[in-house]
Amino acid sequence: MTTDFAGNTHFYILIGVLLVASVIARRVPVLRTLVSLAVWAGLAGLLYMVVAQRERFDPWMGRLAAALNIESQQVAGEETRIRMSPDGHFYVRARIGGVEKRLLVDSGATITALSPDTAAAADVEVKPALFPVVLQTANGAIRAETGEVKELRFGNVVARDLAVVVSPAFGNIDVLGMNFLSRLKSWRVEGRTLILTPHHPQDAPAA
């Protein structure tokens, strides 16, 4: 899997120009200061862009994205509001079986899906299905096993006894599907914010 940075060529050219300008500006104190600030701003922008493009596939980048507040999750009244990630998706940071995990919210997924690592960390008991479970994905059909999450919690939302599927084909990505969203009183997207309203709002966990 590769990441396409071709669309950011102008950004890299700008960084190169700033680096050259910083060398030229060494003899001019005021100009040196201005160029130095511009270079640091450019490097910060580059870091933001790298994290934004890699966070979906790299759990460590996902944690860095949360630390940099690139994405946010907060409770407002009876709602939990999720800000869109720079990659155009919505993610929640939820506690599953006592561990915190980052899940992609996908209304196109019929059922919630976990990686084997997440299922093991959350003590989800995985049981071979009586009949094979075959899921259709963008990469074709995959076989999966079934399990049940005793409790999934984030913001003011809690879901108990949530059916899940588990397969190595999911890689490191965990997905929150329609079998979770359908339990809510309502959910909607306004601009770049996903708004989730549970039937019975819970007390939000302490920060």
N, C-alpha and C positions, 0 to 999 in steps of 0.2 A: 504494500500500500504506500502510495506516495502522496505528498502534499504539494499542490500547485501554488507556487509563489510568483508566477509570471505576472499576475495582475498587480504586483506591488513593486514593479521595476522602478517606477518613478521615486518611490520611497527610498529605495536603496541608493539611487543616484543622488538624492538629496543628502543622505548620510555621508556619501563619499565626498560631496562638495563641502560639507561642513567640516569634515576631517582635514581636507586640504586647506580650507580657510583657517582652521585653527593653527596650522603650521605657519601660514603667512602672517597671522595676527600676533605672533609671539613678540614682535618688536613694538606693538601698539597696545599698551596696557588696557585702555577702555575697550578697544575692539576685541582684545583677547578674552576679556570677561564676558562680553556679549556672545562671542562665538562659543565659549565654553558652556554657557547656559544652554545655547541652542543645541549643542552636541548632546548634552545630558538629556534634554527633552526628546531628542531624536532617538536616543538609546532606550529611553523609557517607553516610547511609542513602539519600538521594535520588540521589546519584551512583551508588551501588551498584545501585540499581533501574534507573536509566537505562541503565547499561552492560549489565546483565543482559538487558534487553529489546531492546537494539539490536545486541548483539554478533553475532547470527546473520546479520544482513544487512549489516553494515558491517565490513570488514576492519580498519579502524583501531580500532574498538571491540573487536574480537577481540584485538588486541595489548594494548590497555589492560586487558582482562579478565585476560590472562595476567600483566601487570605487577602487578595488584592481587591476584593469586593467587585470583581467583574460581574458576578451574578449575586443576587441577594434573595433572601427568603424571609418574610416577616408576616406577623399577624396584625391585622387591622380590623378591630371589632370582631365579627363572626367569620371573617375571611382570612385565608392564608394567601398571600400574594407572592408570586414567583416572577422575578425579572428575567426576561429573555437573555440567554447567554449570547456572546458575540457570534457563535456559530449558527445562530438562528433557532436553537432548540431550547426547551425548558428542562431544567434539572431540579430535583429536590434532594435535600440532605435528610435522610430518614434513619431512624433507629430500627433495626430489624434484629430481634432476638438479642438485644443488648449491645449490638455493634452499629456504628454509624456508617452508612453507605450512601453513595451518590447515584441516583437513578434517573434515567432519561424518561420523561413523560411522553408517551406515544399513544395517541388516540387511535392510531391505525393498527395497534397490536391488540389482538383479542384478549390475551391473557398476560399477566405479569410474568416476566422471565428473569431468571437469575443465573449468573455464572456459577460453576461448581465451587469456586473459591468463596464466593459470597454465601452460598447455601451452607457450606461447611462452617464458615465463621459464625453464621447466625444460628447454627444448630438446627437447620431445616432438615427434617427427615425425608429423604428422597426414596420413593418407592417405585419399582418398575411397574409400569401400567399393565393391566390385564391384557389390553390390546395396545399395540404400538402407537405412540403419539407422534404424528408427523406434522410438522409445521411448515408452511410455505413462507419463505423469506425472499428478500431481494437476491440472495445468492443461491436460491433453489430450495428444495425440500430437505429438512433436517429432522432427525429423530431426537426426541427429548423424553426425560423422565418427569414424573409429577411429584409435587410436594405441597406442603401447606405452611404458611408463615403464621405463627400464633399471634404475633402482634407487630404491626408496622405503624410507626408514629413519626409525625413531623408537624411543626407549627401547632395548629389547634386541631389537627386531623389524626384520627386513629382508625385503623382497620384491623379486625381480628379474624383469624381463621381464613386467611386469604390464600386461595389456590394459586400455585405457581408452577411453571415448568422450568427445568434445569437441563442445560446442555453445554458441553465444551464449545459448541459452535458459536455461542454468544461471545466468546472471548472474555474480555474484562468489562463488558458493558452490561449493566443491569437495567431492565426496562419496566416501567410502571404502565400497565396496560388498561384496557377498557373495563376489565372485571373489577378493577379498583375504582376508576372514575365513575362507573355506574352506581357505586354505593353512595356517592356524594349527593347532597341536596341539589347542588348545581355546580357547574364549572364553565368558565368562559375565558376568552382572550380579549383583552382591551388594549389595543396598541401593542406594546412590547411587554405586557404583563399578563400572566396566567393567574386567574382568580378562582380559588377553590373554596366552596362553602359546604361544610359538613352538616349533617342533620343534627348532630349533637356536638357542638364545639367543645374541645377539651382545653384545659389550662395549658398554655404554652410552656415548654420546658425553660428553666432558668438559663440565661445566657452564660 
